[in-house]
Amino acid sequence: MATSIPGRDRGRVLVELYLAYGRADAEWVRKLWRRLHRHGVEAFFDELILPGDSVIHSLEQALRDTTAGIAVFGPGLAGDRWALTEYDALLRSCVEKGLPFIPVTFGGAPIAPFARDWAWVDFADAGPGGEKFDHLVAGVVDTLRGGGTAAELPERDVLREPPRPLREPERRSVVVCYAPADAEYGRGLVGRVQEAGLPVWSVRSLRPGDRLVWTTRQQLRHATVVVVVMSPAAQDSEDVTRMILEAQWHERPFFPVLVAGRRHYLLADLWCADAHAGGPLGDGPLAHLVALHEAALSGRPLPEPELPSASAPSVFRPSGARPGRVPASFALKRLRAALAEREFEHADLLTTTLLLEAANRLQSGVLGRRDAAALSCDLLAGLDELWAAATDGRMGFRAQAAIAPVGGRGHAGFLALSTGLGWRVSADEAVPAYREFAARALGRPGFFPTLRNPRGEQRMDWYDDWTQTVLTVHTRLRECGVRP
């Protein structure tokens, strides 16, 4: 719905959005307003206020009545306290009413921290009056009109906040994840998937004003398949790591594509499409991706890749190929960040991965008795300290030992531990899938870390692997003196 703004022709101009900006950037904003007007969008621009009208009253009325907001971050914004107050009021109005809020930047100006949760439009390389300038404005207008065309948004890290309840998108898609450094290959891969007739989503699908975190989480939660472009850049990317962990938590099937370096350490036990030459995804792997998508939509068992014969060109790389490794200090930093943001499920998965990596067991995804010696006492104590510090001592290995100390190496010892920590309601209960299982942690001291490895839980013997891993770690903890 469009509304009228007092101050110009006394309420006869229909307005669809409010333009907030620093007064030193007025010349550039004036050009933006004119281009919006050419596209049929009437924006509230304070230069339209007629002489004699109350400026404060006009601004307040526009904020109450507008149906969308654009906050312009330009070089002239620095030190403009009035503009920052206006931005705050506009953002609050848009959030309270559920209206689109679109940050815009030009001239190399940064987006303020309070606005970084919204997908923004960067006019850095778009001179006013040029073709790219008009293209970006057209993308904004399409968003305001409820269209589906994405503007040219830069690849950027998006997952930085804890989860909220998420609605299922209108259509479930194949989600393609890649690091910004791999954007060129990622865009080509998205096009290849589209050519196969599959619905596909990537960060380039974000539209101006989308909530970066929640939109991405929503797509990952309901993805049919999560395609991960693996490279050294992806190995080091906080965002790719978070997206993988989010998809693992929701038990989404993965389709890794290796374009450089080694396999991502979080996907070390999975087969992957081999694209080391940097070429497009081959017909064989693409057919397998289509089969995965169709199986996920219908609820059928996921198919295994059809591996080539010894004489055929290799299109799939076996899980025996070496995964990439990250320094323990770097991995612990990621764990600390997840705990600080109260991403306990992510932290749980990272803890398991850290221990598997320490024992060089990422590819198998399970720890055995002979692996115990590879788990250093310093590492175990460090992990415990991180969990305890983030949860006021409610979680971690010491908290678990205080509630349910391990009394033996066999199934009976694991059963006593799992019932004591709330991992199962009773000895007879079947353990649910990871997402439902992790939801039990609320109000249960000692629940995390669980040492579950959802990637391997499609195997028939996953429960035995979990039992073996837990008993190995807790026996080693006792040897290291990690006790309540």
MARFIKE-796382 format. One record per residue: x, y, z of N, C-alpha, C in turn; residue in three letters. Coordinates in steps of 0.05 Angstrom, whole numbers, plus 32768, in hexadecimal, padded with zeros to 4 digits. Layout:
XYZXYZXYZALA...
% end
This chain:
80117FE98000800080008000801280188000MET800A802D7FEF801980457FEF800B805A8000ALA8019806D800A800D8081801D8014809D8014THR800680B0801F800B80CC8018801D80D9802CSER802D80EC8023804080FA8033803781178035ILE80348121804E802D813E80508045814E8047PRO80408165803C805681778036805A817B8018GLY804E816B80078051816F7FEA8035816B7FDEARG802B81807FD3800F81807FC87FFB81767FDCASP8002817A7FF67FEF8175800B7FE38159800BARG7FF5814480077FEC8129800B7FE4811A7FF2GLY7FE881257FDA7FDF81187FC27FF481077FB5ARG800D81067FBF802280F67FB3802480DB7FC1VAL802280C67FB2802480AB7FBE804280A37FC1LEU804880997FD9806480947FE0806780777FE7VAL807C806A7FDD8081804D7FE2809980487FF4GLU80AA805B7FF780C18057800880CC80718013LEU80DC806E802880E880858036810680848031TYR8111809A8028812E809D8023813B80AB803BLEU814D809D8049815C80A9805E817980AB8055ALA818680C2805B81A180C6805081AF80DC8060TYR81CA80DE805D81D980F4806981D6810D8057GLY81D48124806381CF813C805381E58142803FARG81FE813A80468214813F80338212812E801AALA82018119801B81FE8107800481E5810E7FF3ASP81DA81267FF881C0812C7FEC81C1812C7FCDALA81D781347FC181D881357FA481D581187F98GLU81E481057FA481E280EA7F9981C680DF7F9FTRP81BB80E47FB681A080D97FBD818B80E57FABVAL818F80FE7FA3817C810B7F91817A80FC7F77ARG819180F37F6D819280E37F54818580C87F58LYS818980BC7F6F817B80A37F75815D80A77F76LEU815480BC7F83813780C27F84812B80C57F68TRP813A80D47F57813080D97F3C812D80BE7F2CARG814180AD7F30814080937F21812980827F2CARG812580827F46810F80737F5180F4807E7F46LEU80F380987F4480DB80A57F3A80D5809C7F1DHIS80EB809A7F0D80E780917EF180DC80747EF0ARG80E280647F0480D880497F0580BC80487F12HIS80B1805F7F188096805F7F238094805D7F41GLY80AA80617F4F80AA80607F6C80AC807C7F77VAL809980837F88809A809D7F9680A680997FB1GLU80BC80A67FB680CB80A47FCF80C980BE7FDFALA80C780BC7FF980C880D4800A80E580DD800APHE80E980F580018103810280008100811D800DPHE810F812380228108813A8032810B81558023ASP81188155800C8118816D7FFC80FD81747FEFGLU80EA81617FF180CF81657FE780BD81747FFBLEU80C78177801380B68185802780B381A2801FILE809B81AC801F809581C78016809C81DB802BLEU80A481F3802380A9820980368091820D8048PRO809682108061808082158074807681FC8082GLY807C81E58077807481CC8083808781C5809AASP807D81B780AE808E81AE80C4809F819780BBSER80BA819A80BD80CC818580B480C9816D80C6VAL80C8817180E080C6815A80F380AC814C80EEILE8096815B80EC807C814E80E8807C813E80CDHIS8087814980B88088813B809E8098812180A0SER80AF812380AD80C0810B80B080B180F580C0LEU80A580FD80D7809880EA80E8808080DD80D9GLU807180ED80CA805A80E280BB806380CF80A5GLN807980D68098808480C58083808D80AA808FALA809B80AB80A580A4809280B2808D808180BBLEU8077808D80C38060807D80CB8052807080B4ARG8052807E809D804180768086805080668070ASP806B806880708079805C80598077803E805ATHR807A8032804280778015803F80928008803BTHR80A88017803A80C3800B803880D78021803FALA80F0801980438104802D804A811E8027803CGLY812C803C80338147803B80298159804C803AILE816E80418045818280508054819B80528043ALA81A3806A803C81BA806E802A81D38073803BVAL81E780638037820180668045821580718031PHE821B808B8033822D80978021824480A4802FGLY825880AF8021826F80BB802D826880D3803FPRO825180E0803A824A80F7804A823B80F18063GLY823880D7806A822880D08081823880D5809BLEU825280D2809A826380D380B2825D80ED80C2ALA825780E980DC8252810080ED8237810D80EBGLY8226810380D9820B810E80D781F8810180EBASP81F7810B810381E780FF811881C981008112ARG81C08114810481A4811680FD819C80FE80EBTRP81AE80F980D781A880E280C581A780C880D3ALA81BA80C480E681BB80AA80F581A180A78106LEU819880BD8111817E80BC8120816780B4810ETHR816880BF80F6815380B980E28154809C80DAGLU816D809280D68170807580CF8164806380E4TYR816A806A80FD8161805A8113814280598114ASP81368070810F81188071810F810D806180F8ALA811A806480E08110805580C98113803780CCLEU812A802E80D6812E801280DB811A800780EFLEU8115801581058102800C811980E6800A810DARG80DE801D80FC80C4801D80F080C1800580DDSER80D6800080CD80D47FEA80BA80D37FCF80C8CYS80E37FCC80DD80E47FB280EC80C97FAD80FAVAL80BE7FC2810780A57FBE8115808E7FB78103GLU808E7FC280EB80787FBE80D8807E7FA780C4LYS80967F9C80C5809D7F8780B280A17F918095GLY80AB7FAA809280AD7FB6807880CA7FB2806DLEU80CD7FB4805380E87FB2804780FA7FC98051PRO81137FC1805881277FD5806081407FCF804FPHE81487FE2803E815D7FDD802A81747FF1802FILE818B7FE7803981A27FF9803B81AF7FFC801FPRO81B88014801981C5801A800081E080288007VAL81F580217FF9820F802E7FFD821A80377FE2THR822A804D7FE3823880577FCB825180657FD4PHE826380697FC1827C80777FC7828E80697FDAGLY828C804F7FDD829D80407FEF82968042800DGLY827F804E801382778051802F826F8036803AALA827680308054826E80168060825180168069PRO82467FFE806B822C7FFB8077822F7FFB8095ILE821F800A80A38221800B80C182197FF080CCALA82267FE880E382207FCD80EE82037FC780F3PRO81F37FDB80FA81D77FD6810081C77FCE80E7PHE81D27FD380CF81C37FCE80B781CE7FB580A8ALA81E27FA880B381EF7F9280A481DF7F7880A3ARG81C97F7780B181B97F5F80B081A67F5F8099ASP81A57F75808A81947F77807281A67F768059TRP819C7F69804481AB7F69802B81AC7F868020ALA81C47F90801A81C67FAB801181CE7FAC7FF4TRP81CB7FC47FE881D27FC87FCC81E97FDC7FCAVAL81FE7FD47FBC82177FE47FBA82197FF17F9FASP8218800C7F9F821A801C7F86823680257F82PHE824A80187F8D826680217F8C827080267F70ALA826980137F5E827380157F42825D801D7F2FASP8248802A7F39823280317F28822E80507F29ALA8238805D7F158235807A7F14821980827F0EGLY820E80977F1B81F380A07F1681EE80A67EF8PRO81D9809B7EEE81D2809F7ED281DC80887EC0GLY81ED80777ECB81F880617EBB81E580497EBBGLY81EC80367EAA81DC801E7EA681DB800D7EC0GLU81F2800A7ECD81F37FFA7EE681E380077EFCLYS81E480217EFD81D580307F1181B7802A7F0EPHE81AE802C7EF5819180277EF0818A800A7EF5ASP819D7FF77EEF81987FDB7EF481947FD57F11HIS81A57FE27F2281A27FDE7F3F81887FEA7F4ALEU818280027F408168800E7F4881517FFC7F40VAL81527FF17F28813D7FE07F1F813A7FC77F31ALA81507FBD7F3B814F7FA67F4E81417FAE7F68GLY81477FC67F72813A7FD07F8A811C7FD37F85VAL81157FDE7F6F80F87FE27F6880EA7FC77F66VAL80F77FB47F5980EB7F9A7F5680E67F8D7F72ASP80F87F917F8580F47F877FA080DC7F957FADTHR80DA7FAF7FAA80C37FBE7FB580A97FB47FA9LEU80AA7FAC7F9080917FA37F83808B7F867F89ARG809D7F797F9880987F5D7F9F80A27F4A7F8AGLY80B47F537F7880BE7F417F6380D47F2F7F6DGLY80DD7F1D7F5C80F17F097F64810D7F0E7F59GLY81117F257F4C812B7F2A7F40813F7F347F55THR81557F267F57816A7F2E7F6B817B7F447F5FALA81827F587F7081947F6D7F6881B17F617F68ALA81C47F707F5D81DF7F677F5C81EC7F6C7F78GLU81E77F597F8A81F27F5B7FA5820D7F4D7FA6LEU82207F577FB5823A7F4A7FB782397F317FC8PRO824A7F1D7FC1824C7F067FD382587F0F7FEDGLU824C7F07800382567F10801D824F7EFB8032ARG825D7EFC804982567EEB805F823B7EF3806AASP822A7EDF8070820E7EE6807882067EDA8093VAL82127EC5809D82087EB880B582167EC280CDLEU820A7ED380DC82177EDF80F382057EE0810CARG81ED7ED5810B81DB7ED8812281CE7EBD8129GLU81C47EBA814181B77EA18149819C7E9D813BPRO81937E84813A817B7E7E812981617E878136PRO814E7E8B812581327E91812D81207E7C8120ARG81067E7B812880F47E6A811980F37E7280FCPRO80F57E5F80EA80F77E6580CE80DF7E5980BELEU80D57E6A80AC80BF7E61809B80CA7E518083ARG80BB7E3E807A80C37E30806280C07E42804AGLU80D57E44803880D27E55802180BD7E4A800EPRO80B57E5B7FFB80A07E547FE880A87E3B7FD8GLU80C27E387FD480CB7E217FC480E67E187FCFARG80E97DFE7FD381027DF27FDD81167DF17FC5ARG812F7DF87FCC81437DFC7FB6815C7DEC7FBDSER816D7DE97FA981887DE17FAC81977DFA7FB5VAL81A57DF97FCB81B47E117FD581D17E0D7FCFVAL81DD7E217FC281F97E207FBA82097E337FCDVAL821D7E287FDB822D7E387FEE82497E3A7FE3CYS82547E527FE482707E567FDC827B7E6F7FE9TYR82967E707FEB82A37E877FF782A37E9E7FE3ALA82A37EB77FEC82A57ECD7FD982BC7ECB7FC5PRO82D27EC07FCE82E97EBD7FBB82E37EAA7FA5ALA82CF7E987FA882C87E857F9382AE7E8D7F85ASP82A87EA77F86828F7EB17F7B828B7EAB7F5DALA82A17EAE7F4E829F7EA97F3182977E8C7F2CGLU82A47E797F39829D7E5D7F3582817E587F40TYR827B7E647F5782617E607F63824A7E697F51GLY824E7E807F4582397E8A7F3382357E777F1BARG824B7E6D7F1082497E5A7EFA823B7E407F02GLY82417E377F1B82347E1F7F2582167E237F28LEU820F7E3A7F3381F27E407F3581E47E3F7F1AVAL81F17E4A7F0581E67E497EEA81E47E2D7EE0GLY81F87E1C7EE681F77E007EDD81E07DF17EEAARG81DC7DF67F0481C67DE97F1281AB7DF27F06VAL81A97E0C7F0081907E167EF4818B7E0A7ED9GLN81A07E067EC9819D7DFA7EAF81917DDE7EB1GLU81967DD07EC8818B7DB57ECC816E7DB67ED4ALA81637DCE7ED781477DD17EDE81417DD07EFCGLY81567DD37F0C81527DD27F29814F7DEE7F34LEU813D7DF27F48813C7E0B7F5681567E0E7F67PRO81627E267F66817C7E297F74817C7E447F82VAL818A7E447F99818C7E5C7FA981A97E5F7FB2TRP81B47E787FB181CE7E7E7FBB81CC7E9A7FC7SER81E27EA47FD281E27EBF7FDD81DC7ED47FC8VAL81E07ECE7FAF81D97EE17F9A81BB7EE37F96ARG81AC7ED17FA2818F7ED27FA181837EE57FB4SER81947EEF7FC7818A7F037FDB81817F1C7FCCLEU816A7F267FD581607F3F7FC981647F567FDCARG81657F6E7FD281687F857FE581537F857FFBPRO815C7F888013814A7F88802A81467F6D8037GLY814F7F57802B814D7F3D8038815D7F3D8052ASP81537F2E806681637F2A807E81787F158077ARG81917F1C807781A67F0A806E81A67EF0807DLEU81A77EF2809881A97EDA80A881917EC880A5VAL81797ED380A981617EC280AA815A7EB7808FTRP815E7EC7807A81587EBC805F816B7EA58058THR81847EA8805F81977E92805981917E79806ATHR818C7E7D808381857E668094816C7E58808BARG81587E688082813F7E5C807881457E4A8060GLN81557E54804D815B7E458036816A7E2B803CGLN817D7E2D804F818D7E158056817C7E018065LEU816A7E0A8076815A7DF8808681487DE78073ARG813E7DF3805E812B7DE5804C81387DDD8032HIS81527DDF802F815F7DD78015815A7DBA800FALA81587DB47FF581577D987FED81737D8C7FEETHR81867D9B7FE481A37D937FE481B37DAC7FE9VAL81C97DAA7FF881DB7DC07FFC81F57DBA7FEDVAL81FA7DCA7FD982127DC87FC882277DDA7FD4VAL823F7DCF7FDA82547DDF7FE7826C7DDF7FD4VAL82747DF77FCB828D7DFA7FBB82A57DF97FCEVAL82B57DE57FCC82CC7DE17FDE82E67DEB7FD2MET82F47DFB7FE1830D7E077FD8831C7E117FF1SER83357E197FEE83437E25800583347E3D8011PRO83277E4D7FFF83187E64800983007E5B8019ALA82F27E46801082DC7E3B801F82E47E30803AALA82FC7E23803B83067E188053830A7E2E8068GLN83127E45806083187E5B807282FF7E6D8076ASP82EA7E69806882D37E7A806A82C17E748082SER82BD7E89809382AB7E8680AA828F7E80809FGLU82877E8D808A826C7E8B808082667E6F8075ASP82787E64806582747E4A805A82727E358071VAL82847E38808582837E27809C82687E2880AATHR825E7E4080AE82447E4380BC822D7E3780ABARG822E7E3A809182197E2F8080821A7E118080MET82327E05808082347DE8808282287DDE809DILE82307DEB80B282267DE380CD82087DE680CFLEU81FD7DFC80C381E07DFF80C481D27DE980B4GLU81DD7DE2809D81D17DCC808D81D47DB1809BALA81EA7DAD80A881EE7D9480B781D97D9280CEGLN81D67DA880DC81C27DA880F281A67DA080E8TRP819F7DA980D081857DA380C581857D8A80B4HIS819C7D7C80B4819F7D6280A781997D638089GLU81A37D78807C81A07D7A805F81B57D6A8051ARG81AE7D5E803A81C27D4F802B81D57D63801DPRO81EF7D5B801C82047D6B8010820C7D617FF5PHE82157D747FE582217D6D7FCB823A7D7F7FC8PHE82517D757FD3826A7D867FD282767D857FB6PRO82817D9C7FAE828F7D9F7F9482AB7DA97F9AVAL82BF7D997F9482DA7DA17F9A82E77DAF7F82LEU82ED7DC97F8582F97DD87F6F83167DDE7F73VAL83207DDD7F8C833C7DE27F9183437DD87FADALA835D7DD07FB083667DC87FCB835A7DAD7FD3GLY83537DAB7FEC83497D927FF8832C7D968001ARG831F7D80800883047D81801183017D90802BARG82EA7D9E802E82E57DAD804682E47D9A805EHIS82F07DA1807482F37D8F808B82D87D878096TYR82C37D97809382A97D90809E829A7D7C808CLEU82A57D78807382987D65806182AC7D4F8059LEU82BD7D49806B82D47D37806582CB7D1B805FALA82B57D12806982AD7CF6806582997CF2804EASP82967D06803D82827D05802782907D03800CLEU82837CF67FFA828C7CF77FDE82887D137FD3TRP82977D1A7FBF82947D357FB482987D347F96CYS828C7D477F8882907D4A7F6B82AC7D577F68ALA82BB7D4C7F5682D77D567F5282D77D6A7F3AASP82DC7D837F4182DE7D987F2D82F87DA77F2FALA830E7D987F3583287DA47F3983317DB57F22HIS83297DAD7F0A83317DBC7EF283237DD77EF0ALA830F7DDC7F0283017DF57F0182EB7DF67EECGLY82E67DE07EDF82D17DE07ECB82B57DDD7ED6GLY82A17DDD7EC582857DDB7ECF82807DBF7EDAPRO826B7DBD7EEA82637DA37EF5825C7D907EDELEU82677D787EDF82637D657EC982467D5A7EC9GLY82407D4C7EB382257D427EB0821E7D2C7EC5ASP82327D1B7ECB822E7D067EDF82277D127EFBGLY82387D237F0682327D2F7F1F82187D3F7F1FPRO82137D4D7F0981FA7D5D7F0781E17D4B7F08LEU81E37D347EFB81CC7D217EFB81C87D177F18ALA81DE7D137F2681DC7D0A7F4281CF7D1F7F53HIS81D67D387F4F81CA7D4F7F5D81AC7D507F58LEU81A47D4C7F3F81887D4C7F39817A7D357F48VAL81867D1E7F49817A7D077F5781787D0D7F75ALA818C7D1A7F80818B7D217F9D81747D347FA2LEU81717D487F91815C7D5C7F9481407D4F7F93HIS813C7D3E7F7F81227D307F7C811C7D1E7F93GLU81317D107F9D812D7CFE7FB481267D0D7FCDALA81337D247FD1812E7D347FE981127D407FE8ALA81087D487FD180ED7D527FCE80D87D3D7FD4LEU80DD7D257FCB80CA7D0F7FCE80CC7D007FE8SER80E27D047FF680E67CF5800F80F27CD9800BGLY80FB7CD47FF381077CBA7FED81247CB87FF8ARG812F7CA07FFC814B7C9E8004815D7CAC7FF0PRO81727CB87FF981847CC67FE881957CB27FD8LEU81997CB77FBE81A97CA47FAE81C67CA87FB3PRO81D67C927FAF81F37C947FB081FD7C9C7F94GLU82137CAB7F93821E7CB27F7882277C9A7F69PRO82237C9A7F4F822C7C857F3D82497C8A7F37GLU825B7C7A7F4382777C7F7F4082817C757F25LEU82947C837F19829E7C7B7EFF82AF7C627F01PRO82B27C557EEB82C47C3D7EEA82E17C477EEBSER82F37C347EEE830F7C3B7EF1831A7C487ED8ALA830E7C427EC183187C4D7EA8830A7C687EA0SER82F57C6E7EAF82E67C877EA882F27C9E7EB7ALA82EE7CB67EAC82F87CCE7EBA82EB7CD17ED5PRO82FA7CDA7EE982F07CDC7F0482DF7CF57F07SER82C67CF17F0E82B47D087F1382AD7D0A7F31VAL82B07CF47F4082AC7CF57F5D82C67CED7F6BPHE82CB7CFC7F8082E37CF67F8F82DB7CE77FA8ARG82E77CD07FAE82DF7CC07FC582E67CCE7FDFPRO82D87CC57FF482DC7CD1800F82F87CCB8019SER83077CB8800D83227CB3801683357CC9800FGLY832E7CDB7FFC833F7CF27FF683437D03800EALA835B7D0F801183617D1D802A83517D36802DARG83467D3B804583387D54804A834C7D6A8051PRO83427D83804F83527D99805983527D998077GLY83677DA5808283697DA7809F836C7DC480A7ARG83627DCB80BE83647DE680C983747DE580E3VAL83847DF980E983927DF98102837F7DF8811APRO83877DEA812F83757DE78146836D7E028152ALA83807E158152837A7E2F815D83647E3D814DSER83647E39813283507E45812183357E388126PHE83357E1D8129831C7E0F812E83107E168149ALA83227E19815D83187E208178830D7E3D8177LEU83187E4E8167830D7E69816482F17E688159LYS82EC7E56814682D17E53813B82BE7E488150ARG82C87E35815F82B77E2A817582B07E408189LEU82C47E4F819182BF7E6581A482AA7E79819AARG82AC7E7F818082997E928174827C7E868174ALA827A7E6C816E825F7E60816E82537E5F8189ALA82637E5A819D82597E5981B982527E7581C2LEU82627E8981BB825C7EA581C282417EAE81B7ALA823A7EA4819F82217EAB8192820B7E988199GLU82117E8681AC81FD7E7381B681F27E6081A0ARG82047E5B818D81FE7E48817882067E2C8182GLU81F87E21819582027E0981A382027DF18191PHE81EF7DEF817E81EF7DD8816C82077DDA8159GLU820D7DF2814F82257DF5813F823E7DEE814FHIS82407DF8816882577DF2817982597DD5817EALA82437DC7818182437DAA818682507D9C816EASP82487DA3815682537D96813E82707D9D813ALEU82787DB6814182947DBD813F82A57DAE8153LEU829B7DAA816B82AA7D9B817F82B07D7F8176THR829C7D71816B82A07D56816082B57D56814ATHR82B37D6A813882C67D6B812282E27D70812CTHR82E57D81814083007D87814A830D7D6D8155LEU82FD7D5D816383087D45816E830F7D308158LEU82FD7D2E814583027D1C812E831C7D25811FLEU831F7D3F811B83367D49810D83507D44811DGLU834E7D47813783667D43814883707D268146ALA835D7D14814283657CF7814083687CEE8123ALA83667D02811083687CFB80F483537CE780EBASN833A7CEC80F583247CDA80EF830D7CE880E2ARG83127CFF80D582FD7D0E80C882EF7CFD80B3LEU82FF7CED80A482F37CDE808E82E07CC88097GLN82E77CBB80AD82D57CA680B782BF7CB180C8SER82C37CC780D582AF7CD480E682AA7CC68100GLY82BC7CB5810982B87CA6812282D37CA28130VAL82D37CA3814B82EB7C9F815B82EA7C838167LEU83007C75816783027C5B817483167C5C818AGLY83197C468199832A7C4581B083477C4C81AAARG83507C448192836C7C49818B83707C678185ARG835B7C768181835D7C93817B83607CA48194ASP835B7C9881AC835A7CA881C483747CB681C9ALA838A7CA981C483A47CB681CA83A97CCF81BAALA839C7CD181A383A07CE8819183917D01819CALA837F7CFD81AF83707D1381BB83807D1E81D2LEU838C7D3581CE839D7D4081E3838D7D4A81FBSER83987D478212838A7D51822A83867D6F8229CYS83987D7E821D83957D9B821A837D7DA18209ASP837A7D9381F383637D9881E183497D9281EFLEU83477D7C81FD832E7D75820B83287D898221LEU833C7D91823083387DA5824583307DC08239ALA833C7DC7822283357DE0821583197DE1820BGLY83107DCB81FF82F47DC981F682E17DCB820DLEU82E87DBE822382D67DBE823A82D57DDB8246ASP82EB7DE9824782EB7E04825182DA7E178240GLU82DB7E14822682CB7E25821582AD7E20821ALEU82A57E07821C82897E01822182807E0B823CTRP82917E068250828A7E0E826B82877E2D826DALA829A7E3B8261829A7E58826382827E648255ALA82797E58823F82627E63823082477E5C823DALA82477E49824F822D7E3F825A822D7E408279THR823F7E50828582407E5182A282437E3582AFASP82537E2482A282597E0A82AC82437DF582A8GLY822E7DFC829A82187DE98297821E7DD48281ARG822F7DDA826E82367DC8825982547DC38259MET825C7DAD824C82787DA6824A827D7D8B8256GLY82967D828253829D7D67825B829C7D64827APHE82A57D78828882A47D7582A582887D7482AFARG82767D8482A4825A7D8482AC824E7D6882A6ALA82567D5C828F824B7D42828882557D2D829CGLN826F7D2E82A3827B7D1B82B6826E7D1D82D1ALA82657D3582D982587D3882F3823C7D2C82F3ALA822F7D2C82DC82147D2282DB82137D0482D6ILE82247CFA82C382237CDE82BB823F7CD582B4ALA82507CCF82C8826B7CC582C282697CAA82B3PRO827C7CA682A0827C7C8D829182877C7782A3VAL82777C6182A4827F7C4B82B5828B7C3382A7GLY828B7C34828C82967C1E827D82987C258260GLY82A47C13825082A87C18823482927C0D8222ARG82817BFC822D826D7BEF821C82537BFF8219GLY823F7BF1820D82257BFE820782187C078221HIS821A7BF78236820D7BFE824F82187C18825AALA82327C1D8257823E7C36826182337C4E8251GLY82317C4A823682277C60822582097C65822BPHE81FA7C50823081DD7C53823581D97C63824FLEU81E97C5D826481E77C6C827D81EE7C8A8279ALA82027C8E8268820A7CAA826381F57CB98253LEU81EA7CAD823F81D77CBA822E81BD7CC0823CSER81B47CAE824D819B7CB3825C81A07CC88272THR81B87CC8827E81BE7CDB829381C07CF78288GLY81CA7CFA826F81CD7D15826481B47D1E8254LEU81A07D0E825381877D16824581897D128227GLY819D7D02821D819E7CFC820181887CEA81F8TRP817D7CDB820B81667CCA820581557CCA821EARG813B7CC7821A81287CC8823081297CAF8242VAL812D7C998235812F7C7F824381417C6D8233SER81497C578240815B7C448233814E7C38821AALA81337C37821981267C2A820281207C3D81EBASP81247C5781EF811C7C6B81DB81307C6A81C4GLU81267C6D81AB81377C70819481417C8D8193ALA815A7C91818E81657CAC818E815C7CBA8174VAL81507CD2817781467CE0815F815C7CEC814EPRO81547CF6813781677D04812581737D1C8133ALA818A7D258129819A7D398138818A7D52813FTYR817B7D5D812C816E7D778132815A7D748148ARG814A7D5F814881377D5B815E81467D548178GLU815B7D458175816C7D3E818C81787D57819APHE81837D69818A81907D818195817C7D9381A2ALA81637D93819A814F7DA481A681497D9C81C3ALA81517D8481CB814D7D7B81E781607D8981FAARG81747D9781F081897DA38201817E7DB88214ALA81677DC5820C815D7DDB821C81577DD28238LEU81657DDF824B81617DD98267816E7DC08272GLY817F7DB38262818C7D9A826A81AA7D9F826EARG81B47DA2828681D07DA5828B81E07D8D8280PRO81F77D92827582097D7D826C82017D718251GLY81ED7D7B824481E47D6F822B81FA7D708215PHE82067D888212821B7D8B81FE82377D8A820BPHE824B7D8081FD824B7D7781E182427D5A81DFPRO82347D5481C982287D3981C5823A7D2681B5THR824D7D3181A6825F7D21819582517D12817FLEU82397D1A8179822B7D0E816282357D1A8148ARG82357D098133823F7D11811982297D0D8104ASN82177D21810082007D1D80EF82077D1580D2PRO821F7D1C80C982267D1580AD82277CF780A9ARG822D7CE880BE82307CCB80BA82177CBB80C3GLY82027CC980CA81EB7CBB80D681D77CAF80C2GLU81DF7CB080A881D07CA1809581D97C848094GLN81F07C7E80A081FA7C6380A181EB7C5280B5ARG81E97C3980B081DA7C2780C281E77C2580DEMET82017C2780DF820F7C2380F882167C3D8106ASP82087C538100820F7C6D810B820D7C6D812ATRP81FA7C5F813581F77C5F8152820F7C528160TYR82197C3D815482317C30815F82497C42815DASP824B7C51814782617C648143825F7C7A8158ASP82477C84815D82447C998172824B7C8E818DTRP82427C76819482497C6A81AD82677C6881B1THR82757C5E819C82917C5B819D82A07C7681A0GLN82977C8A819282A37CA4819482A07CB081B0THR82887CAF81BB82837CBB81D582937CAC81EBVAL82947C9281EA82A37C8381FE82C17C8881FCLEU82CB7C8A81E382E77C9081DF82EE7CAB81EBTHR82DE7CBF81E682E47CDA81F082E27CDB820EVAL82CD7CD0821A82C97CD2823682DD7CC08246HIS82E67CAB823A82FB7C9B824783157CAB8247THR831B7CB8823183337CC9822F83317CE08242ARG831A7CEC824683167D028259831E7CF98275LEU83157CE1827C831B7CD6829683397CD28299ARG83467CC8828483637CC5828583727CDF8288GLU83667CF5827D83737D0F827E836C7D1E8299CYS835B7D1282A883547D1E82C2833E7D3382BFGLY83307D3382A983197D4682A683017D3B82B5VAL82FF7D4382CE82E97D3882DF82DA7D4F82EBARG82C27D4A82F682B37D5F830282C17D6B831APRO
% end
